[in-house]
Amino acid sequence: MSTAPPLVEMTGVTKRYGGVLACDGVDLTIRAGEVHALLGENGAGKSTLMKVLSGDVVDHSGSISIEGRPVQFGKPADAQHAGIAMIHQELDLVPGLSVAENLYLGRELRNRFGVVDRRKMASRTRELLRRTGIDLDPLRPVGELRIGEQQLVTIARALSLDAKVLIMDEPTSALSSTEVERLFAVITELRRGGTGIVYISHRMDEIGQVADRATVLRNGRKAAEFDARKLTAEQAAEAMVGRSVQTMFRAERGAVGDELLTVSGFAVRPRRPRVGRREPDGIDLTVRSGEIVGLCGLLGSGRTELLESLFGAGSSGTWEGEVSLGGHPVRPRGPHRALRAGIAFVPEDRRSSGLVLDHSVLANTVLSVLDRLGVAGLVRRRAEVSATERSVQQLKVKLGRILDPVGTLSGGNQQKVVFGRMLLTEPRLLLLDDPTRGVDIGAKSEIYQLLGEIAGRGIGVLLASSELPELVGVCHRVVVLRAGRSVAEFDTTEVGEAELLAAAMGESVAAGGSGPVVGTGRQSTGGGAR
């Protein structure tokens, strides 16, 4: 463990939002060259504490010292000037601006005549992107990038600040396994240079790999501090939620029924191809009633595009191949028709695609079932309230009132609201795109239990996930996608994470032990997008 003197010392930090005590006398030290993990359930106070350190929250009590000198921030720029940079969990990029313009927004590089030097900005951006292990055109609009690529851009932007302290809030939530490895290499480089890093994550496997110390917050207070290298998931969970959380990556797997979803030779030929999208280009898979089938693939494999297409929210164009639900051909022409057909979808980006943030929890929960809650076209308020309260109780959503704006909830509780809304539609097939992204350990365990209950009711589940332990622990089978094509299928009782990753990367699976049970050797024959 690092013995370097404190780079940052926070003492007795307290912050109240109305009647809610978000931080209650929290102490935290960050040492130079150290990765300090910050753990806790959604709403435990992690983000608030870091917003205090980054200057986003200024009206608080308690003190902050940097290298022994007391500081007081009045705005984020003050914190940046003091050497504090933060990578937020929710992306804060401007879609219409280029990658380079986003990296230097508000601090543009200028030549000796005071004119913005776009060539110099592009050159430096290219170098910063290279450090994060991604090859992107600095002049490309950010709005054309995938979520994972945008996440890497925010990391590159933070690197451009040459900060003494770098706060990373769920930096890997949208990254593939390969991109996570590249990020860890960047973190190692920063540590060697003496940068102190605060690492907020719900992924316990990452904490053990990258962190030195781990502080756990619970209900706004510091609950425990651990040597991160020796910390187990069970110890962290108990400190975070105050109880033991068993079988973290397990959903109860019951017997499966008849074939529900059949996808054969499925491809989408869009009328107007969009840069950065990987449309389905030869997908074969099945989902049975009561079965949870996983979708595994690296960034750009086409997982999200497949789910969007099946929900009627993908690119418009020509469909090839066959898609049937319950033995009947299906092609939803829009989400509304998909819901009527019994197909529900929880998207990857809840804030932009799943929620209306300034509307209430109630309004967001019943949004997809308003036609079922009324008589003669008039929605019954009592029915709305009843449906919302049932959903909130079932999913254990933490909130003040159901009339509060959903944007005031923590990320994990926002995700639960999206999940609950889709379940109210009583689907036959549930499509999930990284549903536990940014969700804490306790909430993950609850979602996995819920998935088991959903499958037990005979609902088929198609689950895309960037977490290999989740795929192996939750799913009956996993289909691997690469370049928009299905290339292998595994029975999770006979396979491990290494085999899934190897198949996703296009490497051969080692002989002996577990291996693919379907699609062995079925590889993509065309690497590029069409």
C-alpha positions as CSV (number, residue, x, y, z in Angstrom):
1,M,0.0,0.0,0.0
2,S,1.3,3.5,-0.8
3,T,3.0,5.4,1.9
4,A,3.0,8.8,0.1
5,P,1.8,11.8,2.0
6,P,-1.8,12.9,1.4
7,L,-2.3,14.8,-1.8
8,V,-5.9,15.6,-0.9
9,E,-7.5,15.6,2.6
10,M,-11.2,16.0,3.0
11,T,-12.4,16.4,6.6
12,G,-16.0,16.3,8.0
13,V,-17.6,17.0,4.6
14,T,-21.4,17.4,5.0
15,K,-23.9,18.2,2.4
16,R,-27.7,18.4,2.7
17,Y,-30.3,18.5,-0.1
18,G,-33.5,19.6,1.6
19,G,-34.3,17.0,4.1
20,V,-31.8,14.5,2.7
21,L,-28.4,14.3,4.2
22,A,-26.3,13.2,1.2
23,C,-22.9,13.4,3.0
24,D,-22.6,13.3,6.8
25,G,-19.2,14.2,8.2
26,V,-17.1,12.2,5.6
27,D,-13.3,12.0,5.9
28,L,-11.3,11.0,2.9
29,T,-7.6,11.1,2.0
30,I,-6.0,10.7,-1.5
31,R,-2.3,10.0,-1.8
32,A,0.0,10.8,-4.8
33,G,0.4,7.8,-7.1
34,E,-2.5,5.9,-5.4
35,V,-5.8,4.6,-6.7
36,H,-8.4,5.0,-4.0
37,A,-11.7,3.2,-4.8
38,L,-14.9,4.8,-3.6
39,L,-17.7,2.2,-3.1
40,G,-21.3,2.4,-2.0
41,E,-24.9,1.9,-3.2
42,N,-26.5,4.4,-5.5
43,G,-27.5,7.3,-3.2
44,A,-24.8,6.5,-0.6
45,G,-23.1,9.9,-1.2
46,K,-20.2,9.0,-3.5
47,S,-21.1,11.4,-6.4
48,T,-22.0,14.2,-3.9
49,L,-18.6,13.8,-2.2
50,M,-16.8,14.0,-5.5
51,K,-18.8,16.9,-6.7
52,V,-17.6,18.8,-3.6
53,L,-14.0,17.9,-4.4
54,S,-14.5,18.9,-8.1
55,G,-16.2,22.2,-7.3
56,D,-19.6,21.3,-8.6
57,V,-21.1,21.5,-5.1
58,V,-19.9,24.6,-3.2
59,D,-22.4,25.1,-0.3
60,H,-21.2,22.4,2.1
61,S,-19.5,22.2,5.5
62,G,-16.2,20.6,6.2
63,S,-12.8,21.3,4.8
64,I,-10.5,20.4,1.9
65,S,-6.7,20.6,1.8
66,I,-4.5,20.0,-1.3
67,E,-0.9,19.2,-0.5
68,G,-1.4,20.6,3.0
69,R,-3.0,23.9,1.9
70,P,-6.6,24.7,2.7
71,V,-8.7,25.4,-0.4
72,Q,-12.3,26.5,-1.0
73,F,-13.9,26.2,-4.4
74,G,-16.5,28.5,-5.7
75,K,-16.9,26.8,-9.1
76,P,-15.5,23.8,-11.1
77,A,-12.9,26.0,-12.8
78,D,-11.4,26.7,-9.3
79,A,-11.0,23.0,-8.7
80,Q,-9.5,22.5,-12.2
81,H,-7.0,25.3,-11.6
82,A,-6.0,23.5,-8.3
83,G,-5.4,20.3,-10.2
84,I,-8.7,18.4,-9.8
85,A,-10.3,16.8,-12.8
86,M,-13.4,14.6,-12.9
87,I,-14.8,12.1,-15.4
88,H,-18.5,12.0,-14.8
89,Q,-20.6,8.8,-15.1
90,E,-23.2,10.5,-17.3
91,L,-21.6,11.8,-20.5
92,D,-21.5,15.6,-20.8
93,L,-20.3,16.0,-24.4
94,V,-21.8,18.3,-27.1
95,P,-23.0,16.0,-29.9
96,G,-22.7,18.6,-32.7
97,L,-19.1,19.5,-31.9
98,S,-16.1,17.5,-33.1
99,V,-14.0,15.3,-30.8
100,A,-11.3,17.9,-30.7
101,E,-13.7,20.8,-30.0
102,N,-15.2,18.8,-27.1
103,L,-11.8,18.1,-25.6
104,Y,-10.9,21.8,-25.6
105,L,-14.3,23.4,-25.1
106,G,-13.9,26.6,-23.2
107,R,-10.1,26.5,-23.3
108,E,-9.4,26.4,-27.0
109,L,-5.8,26.5,-28.1
110,R,-4.9,29.7,-30.0
111,N,-2.1,30.9,-32.1
112,R,-0.1,34.1,-31.4
113,F,-2.8,36.2,-33.2
114,G,-5.5,34.9,-30.8
115,V,-7.2,32.8,-33.5
116,V,-8.3,29.2,-32.5
117,D,-5.6,26.8,-33.7
118,R,-7.7,23.9,-34.9
119,R,-4.7,22.1,-36.4
120,K,-2.9,22.1,-33.1
121,M,-6.1,21.0,-31.3
122,A,-6.5,18.1,-33.7
123,S,-2.9,17.1,-33.3
124,R,-3.0,17.1,-29.5
125,T,-6.4,15.3,-29.5
126,R,-5.0,12.6,-31.7
127,E,-2.2,12.0,-29.2
128,L,-4.5,12.0,-26.2
129,L,-6.8,9.5,-28.0
130,R,-3.7,7.3,-28.7
131,R,-3.0,7.3,-25.0
132,T,-6.5,5.8,-24.3
133,G,-5.9,3.2,-27.0
134,I,-8.6,4.4,-29.5
135,D,-8.2,5.5,-33.1
136,L,-10.7,8.2,-33.9
137,D,-10.7,11.2,-36.3
138,P,-10.4,14.3,-34.1
139,L,-12.7,16.2,-36.5
140,R,-15.5,13.6,-36.3
141,P,-18.7,14.9,-34.6
142,V,-19.1,13.3,-31.2
143,G,-22.8,12.6,-31.9
144,E,-21.7,10.0,-34.5
145,L,-19.8,8.0,-31.8
146,R,-21.0,5.0,-29.8
147,I,-21.4,5.4,-26.1
148,G,-18.2,3.5,-25.4
149,E,-16.3,5.7,-27.8
150,Q,-17.8,8.8,-26.2
151,Q,-16.7,7.5,-22.8
152,L,-13.1,7.2,-24.0
153,V,-13.3,10.8,-25.3
154,T,-14.3,12.0,-21.8
155,I,-11.3,10.2,-20.4
156,A,-9.0,11.7,-23.0
157,R,-10.4,15.2,-22.1
158,A,-9.6,14.6,-18.5
159,L,-6.0,13.6,-19.4
160,S,-5.6,16.8,-21.3
161,L,-5.9,18.7,-18.0
162,D,-2.7,17.2,-16.5
163,A,-4.5,17.0,-13.2
164,K,-2.9,16.2,-9.8
165,V,-6.1,14.3,-8.9
166,L,-8.3,12.5,-11.4
167,I,-11.8,11.4,-10.3
168,M,-13.2,8.6,-12.4
169,D,-16.9,7.9,-11.9
170,E,-17.8,4.6,-13.4
171,P,-15.3,5.0,-16.2
172,T,-15.7,1.5,-17.6
173,S,-19.5,1.3,-17.6
174,A,-19.8,1.5,-21.4
175,L,-16.4,-0.1,-22.3
176,S,-15.6,-3.5,-23.7
177,S,-13.2,-5.8,-22.0
178,T,-10.4,-4.8,-24.4
179,E,-11.1,-1.1,-23.8
180,V,-11.1,-1.7,-20.0
181,E,-7.6,-3.2,-20.3
182,R,-6.4,-0.1,-22.2
183,L,-7.9,2.2,-19.5
184,F,-6.0,0.2,-16.8
185,A,-2.8,0.8,-18.7
186,V,-3.5,4.5,-18.7
187,I,-4.2,4.4,-15.0
188,T,-0.8,2.6,-14.4
189,E,0.9,5.3,-16.4
190,L,-0.8,8.1,-14.4
191,R,0.1,6.4,-11.1
192,R,3.8,6.2,-12.1
193,G,3.6,10.0,-12.7
194,G,2.3,10.6,-9.2
195,T,-1.3,11.3,-10.1
196,G,-3.8,10.5,-7.4
197,I,-6.9,8.7,-8.6
198,V,-10.4,8.3,-7.1
199,Y,-12.0,5.3,-8.8
200,I,-15.8,4.9,-8.4
201,S,-17.1,1.6,-9.6
202,H,-19.6,-1.1,-8.9
203,R,-17.5,-3.8,-10.5
204,M,-15.6,-5.6,-7.8
205,D,-13.3,-7.4,-10.1
206,E,-11.9,-4.1,-11.3
207,I,-11.4,-2.8,-7.7
208,G,-9.0,-5.7,-6.9
209,Q,-7.1,-5.1,-10.1
210,V,-6.6,-1.4,-10.1
211,A,-7.0,0.0,-6.5
212,D,-4.8,0.3,-3.5
213,R,-7.4,1.3,-0.9
214,A,-11.2,1.3,-0.8
215,T,-13.5,3.4,1.2
216,V,-17.2,2.4,1.5
217,L,-19.9,4.9,2.0
218,R,-23.4,4.0,3.4
219,N,-26.3,6.4,3.9
220,G,-23.9,9.4,3.5
221,R,-21.4,8.2,6.0
222,K,-18.0,6.5,5.9
223,A,-18.8,2.9,6.7
224,A,-15.4,1.2,6.3
225,E,-12.0,1.4,4.7
226,F,-10.1,-1.7,3.2
227,D,-6.9,-2.7,1.6
228,A,-8.4,-3.1,-1.9
229,R,-6.1,-5.9,-2.9
230,K,-7.5,-8.1,-0.2
231,L,-11.1,-7.0,-0.4
232,T,-13.7,-9.6,-1.4
233,A,-17.0,-8.9,-3.0
234,E,-18.8,-10.3,0.0
235,Q,-17.0,-7.9,2.4
236,A,-17.7,-4.9,0.2
237,A,-21.4,-5.8,-0.2
238,E,-21.8,-6.3,3.5
239,A,-20.2,-2.9,4.2
240,M,-22.3,-1.2,1.5
241,V,-25.7,-2.5,2.3
242,G,-25.3,-3.6,5.9
243,R,-26.2,-7.2,5.1
244,S,-24.8,-10.2,3.3
245,V,-25.5,-10.4,-0.4
246,Q,-25.2,-14.0,-1.6
247,T,-24.6,-15.4,-5.1
248,M,-24.0,-12.0,-6.7
249,F,-24.0,-13.0,-10.3
250,R,-26.7,-15.7,-10.1
251,A,-30.3,-15.8,-11.3
252,E,-32.5,-18.7,-10.5
253,R,-32.6,-20.8,-13.7
254,G,-35.7,-22.8,-14.1
255,A,-36.9,-25.1,-16.9
256,V,-37.3,-23.6,-20.3
257,G,-40.3,-24.0,-22.6
258,D,-40.9,-24.0,-26.3
259,E,-39.1,-21.8,-28.8
260,L,-40.3,-18.2,-28.5
261,L,-38.0,-16.1,-30.6
262,T,-36.4,-17.4,-33.8
263,V,-33.8,-15.2,-35.7
264,S,-32.4,-16.8,-38.8
265,G,-29.9,-15.1,-41.2
266,F,-31.1,-11.7,-40.0
267,A,-29.6,-8.6,-41.5
268,V,-30.6,-4.9,-41.9
269,R,-29.7,-2.9,-45.0
270,P,-30.4,0.7,-44.0
271,R,-31.6,3.2,-46.5
272,R,-29.2,5.8,-45.0
273,P,-26.2,4.1,-43.3
274,R,-25.1,5.9,-40.2
275,V,-21.4,6.2,-39.3
276,G,-20.5,4.3,-36.2
277,R,-23.4,1.8,-36.3
278,R,-22.9,-1.9,-36.8
279,E,-26.1,-3.2,-38.3
280,P,-27.1,-6.9,-38.0
281,D,-25.3,-8.7,-40.9
282,G,-26.1,-12.4,-40.4
283,I,-27.6,-13.2,-37.0
284,D,-28.8,-16.7,-36.0
285,L,-30.2,-17.2,-32.5
286,T,-33.2,-18.6,-30.6
287,V,-34.8,-17.8,-27.2
288,R,-37.2,-20.2,-25.5
289,S,-39.9,-19.3,-23.1
290,G,-38.4,-18.9,-19.6
291,E,-34.9,-18.8,-21.0
292,I,-32.2,-16.0,-20.5
293,V,-30.0,-15.8,-23.5
294,G,-26.9,-13.5,-23.4
295,L,-25.4,-11.4,-26.1
296,C,-21.6,-11.1,-25.8
297,G,-19.4,-8.9,-28.0
298,L,-16.7,-6.2,-28.0
299,L,-17.4,-2.6,-28.6
300,G,-18.9,-2.3,-32.1
301,S,-20.0,-5.9,-32.3
302,G,-23.6,-4.9,-33.0
303,R,-25.3,-6.0,-29.8
304,T,-27.2,-2.7,-29.3
305,E,-28.2,-2.5,-33.0
306,L,-29.6,-6.0,-32.9
307,L,-31.8,-5.2,-29.9
308,E,-32.9,-1.9,-31.3
309,S,-33.9,-3.6,-34.6
310,L,-36.0,-6.3,-32.9
311,F,-37.8,-3.5,-30.9
312,G,-38.5,-1.4,-34.0
313,A,-36.1,1.3,-33.0
314,G,-33.2,0.6,-35.3
315,S,-32.3,1.9,-38.7
316,S,-35.1,2.0,-41.3
317,G,-34.4,-0.1,-44.4
318,T,-34.6,-3.6,-45.8
319,W,-34.7,-6.7,-43.5
320,E,-33.2,-9.9,-44.7
321,G,-33.7,-13.3,-43.1
322,E,-36.4,-14.4,-40.8
323,V,-37.6,-13.2,-37.4
324,S,-40.6,-14.9,-35.7
325,L,-42.1,-14.6,-32.2
326,G,-44.2,-17.6,-31.0
327,G,-44.1,-19.1,-34.5
328,H,-45.4,-16.0,-36.3
329,P,-43.3,-13.7,-38.5
330,V,-42.7,-10.3,-36.8
331,R,-41.2,-7.0,-37.9
332,P,-42.2,-4.2,-35.5
333,R,-42.5,-0.9,-37.3
334,G,-41.8,1.2,-34.3
335,P,-41.6,0.6,-30.5
336,H,-45.4,1.0,-30.0
337,R,-46.1,-2.0,-32.3
338,A,-43.3,-3.9,-30.7
339,L,-44.9,-3.4,-27.3
340,R,-48.3,-4.5,-28.7
341,A,-46.6,-7.7,-30.0
342,G,-45.2,-8.5,-26.6
343,I,-41.6,-7.2,-27.0
344,A,-40.2,-4.8,-24.4
345,F,-36.8,-3.1,-24.4
346,V,-34.6,-1.6,-21.7
347,P,-32.0,0.6,-23.5
348,E,-28.4,1.1,-22.7
349,D,-28.5,4.9,-22.2
350,R,-31.4,5.4,-19.7
351,R,-31.0,9.2,-19.6
352,S,-31.3,9.9,-23.3
353,S,-33.4,6.9,-24.5
354,G,-35.2,5.6,-21.5
355,L,-36.5,8.5,-19.4
356,V,-38.0,12.0,-19.5
357,L,-35.8,13.4,-16.7
358,D,-37.9,16.4,-15.7
359,H,-41.1,14.3,-15.5
360,S,-42.2,12.5,-12.4
361,V,-41.4,8.9,-11.4
362,L,-45.1,8.2,-11.9
363,A,-45.2,9.7,-15.4
364,N,-42.1,7.7,-16.5
365,T,-43.4,4.4,-15.0
366,V,-46.8,4.4,-16.7
367,L,-45.7,6.0,-20.0
368,S,-45.9,2.7,-22.0
369,V,-49.2,1.5,-20.5
370,L,-51.4,4.6,-20.5
371,D,-53.9,2.9,-22.9
372,R,-54.4,0.1,-20.3
373,L,-55.0,2.4,-17.4
374,G,-58.0,4.3,-18.7
375,V,-61.6,4.0,-19.6
376,A,-63.0,5.4,-22.8
377,G,-59.6,7.1,-23.5
378,L,-59.4,8.8,-20.1
379,V,-56.5,7.7,-17.9
380,R,-57.5,7.0,-14.3
381,R,-55.2,8.7,-11.8
382,R,-55.8,6.0,-9.2
383,A,-54.7,3.3,-11.6
384,E,-51.6,5.2,-12.4
385,V,-50.7,5.6,-8.8
386,S,-51.4,2.0,-8.0
387,A,-49.3,0.7,-10.9
388,T,-46.4,3.0,-10.0
389,E,-46.5,2.1,-6.3
390,R,-46.5,-1.7,-7.2
391,S,-43.5,-1.2,-9.5
392,V,-41.5,0.9,-7.0
393,Q,-42.1,-1.6,-4.3
394,Q,-41.3,-4.7,-6.4
395,L,-38.0,-3.2,-7.7
396,K,-37.2,-1.5,-4.3
397,V,-36.7,2.0,-5.9
398,K,-35.4,4.5,-3.4
399,L,-37.2,7.8,-3.7
400,G,-39.0,10.5,-1.7
401,R,-42.3,10.6,-3.6
402,I,-43.5,9.1,-6.8
403,L,-44.3,12.6,-8.0
404,D,-40.6,13.7,-7.7
405,P,-38.8,14.2,-11.0
406,V,-37.1,11.0,-12.0
407,G,-34.0,13.0,-12.8
408,T,-33.5,13.5,-9.0
409,L,-33.0,9.8,-8.4
410,S,-29.6,8.1,-8.4
411,G,-28.5,6.3,-11.6
412,G,-29.4,2.9,-10.3
413,N,-32.8,3.9,-9.2
414,Q,-33.5,5.6,-12.6
415,Q,-32.6,2.3,-14.3
416,K,-35.1,0.5,-12.0
417,V,-37.8,2.9,-13.2
418,V,-37.1,2.0,-16.8
419,F,-37.1,-1.6,-15.9
420,G,-40.4,-1.3,-14.1
421,R,-42.1,0.5,-17.0
422,M,-41.2,-2.3,-19.4
423,L,-42.4,-5.0,-17.0
424,L,-45.8,-3.2,-16.7
425,T,-46.3,-4.0,-20.4
426,E,-46.4,-7.7,-19.5
427,P,-44.0,-8.7,-22.3
428,R,-43.5,-12.2,-23.8
429,L,-39.9,-11.2,-24.7
430,L,-37.7,-8.8,-22.8
431,L,-34.7,-7.2,-24.5
432,L,-32.1,-5.8,-22.1
433,D,-29.1,-3.7,-23.2
434,D,-26.6,-3.6,-20.3
435,P,-29.4,-3.2,-17.7
436,T,-27.0,-3.2,-14.7
437,R,-24.7,-0.5,-16.1
438,G,-23.9,1.9,-13.3
439,V,-26.0,-0.1,-10.8
440,D,-24.6,-0.8,-7.4
441,I,-24.0,-4.3,-5.9
442,G,-27.2,-4.5,-3.9
443,A,-29.3,-3.4,-6.8
444,K,-27.6,-5.8,-9.2
445,S,-28.4,-8.7,-6.9
446,E,-32.0,-7.6,-6.8
447,I,-32.1,-7.3,-10.6
448,Y,-30.6,-10.8,-11.0
449,Q,-33.3,-12.2,-8.7
450,L,-35.9,-10.4,-10.6
451,L,-34.6,-11.8,-13.9
452,G,-34.9,-15.3,-12.4
453,E,-38.5,-14.5,-11.4
454,I,-39.3,-13.1,-14.9
455,A,-37.9,-16.2,-16.6
456,G,-39.8,-18.3,-14.2
457,R,-43.1,-16.8,-15.5
458,G,-42.2,-18.0,-19.0
459,I,-40.9,-14.7,-20.4
460,G,-38.0,-15.0,-22.7
461,V,-35.0,-12.7,-22.0
462,L,-32.3,-11.5,-24.5
463,L,-29.6,-9.9,-22.4
464,A,-26.7,-7.9,-23.9
465,S,-24.0,-7.3,-21.3
466,S,-20.4,-6.0,-21.2
467,E,-19.8,-7.9,-18.0
468,L,-18.6,-11.5,-18.6
469,P,-19.4,-12.7,-15.0
470,E,-22.9,-11.5,-15.5
471,L,-23.3,-13.4,-18.7
472,V,-21.9,-16.6,-17.3
473,G,-23.8,-16.4,-14.0
474,V,-27.2,-15.2,-15.2
475,C,-27.8,-16.7,-18.7
476,H,-28.7,-20.2,-19.8
477,R,-26.8,-19.7,-23.1
478,V,-24.7,-16.9,-24.6
479,V,-24.5,-16.0,-28.3
480,V,-21.3,-14.2,-29.3
481,L,-21.5,-11.4,-31.9
482,R,-18.6,-10.0,-34.0
483,A,-18.9,-7.4,-36.8
484,G,-22.7,-7.7,-36.7
485,R,-22.7,-11.5,-37.0
486,S,-23.3,-14.3,-34.7
487,V,-20.1,-16.4,-34.6
488,A,-20.5,-18.8,-31.7
489,E,-22.9,-20.0,-29.1
490,F,-22.2,-21.4,-25.6
491,D,-24.0,-23.3,-22.9
492,T,-23.0,-21.4,-19.7
493,T,-22.8,-24.6,-17.6
494,E,-19.9,-25.6,-19.8
495,V,-18.0,-22.4,-20.4
496,G,-16.0,-19.7,-18.6
497,E,-15.3,-16.0,-19.1
498,A,-12.1,-16.7,-21.0
499,E,-13.8,-18.7,-23.7
500,L,-16.4,-15.9,-24.2
501,L,-13.7,-13.2,-24.5
502,A,-11.7,-15.3,-26.9
503,A,-14.7,-15.9,-29.2
504,A,-15.6,-12.2,-29.1
505,M,-12.0,-11.3,-30.0
506,G,-11.9,-13.8,-32.8
507,E,-9.4,-16.1,-31.1
508,S,-9.6,-19.8,-31.0
509,V,-10.9,-21.5,-27.8
510,A,-8.3,-23.6,-26.0
511,A,-8.8,-27.3,-26.4
512,G,-10.1,-29.2,-23.4
513,G,-12.5,-28.0,-20.7
514,S,-15.4,-26.0,-21.9
515,G,-16.1,-24.7,-25.3
516,P,-18.8,-23.7,-27.8
517,V,-21.7,-26.1,-28.1
518,V,-23.2,-24.5,-31.2
519,G,-21.5,-22.6,-34.0
520,T,-18.0,-23.9,-33.4
521,G,-15.9,-22.6,-36.2
522,R,-18.6,-20.4,-37.6
523,Q,-16.7,-17.2,-38.1
524,S,-17.4,-13.9,-39.7
525,T,-16.3,-13.7,-43.3
526,G,-16.5,-10.0,-43.8
527,G,-14.8,-7.8,-41.2
528,G,-16.1,-4.4,-42.2
529,A,-19.5,-2.8,-42.0
530,R,-21.5,-2.8,-45.2
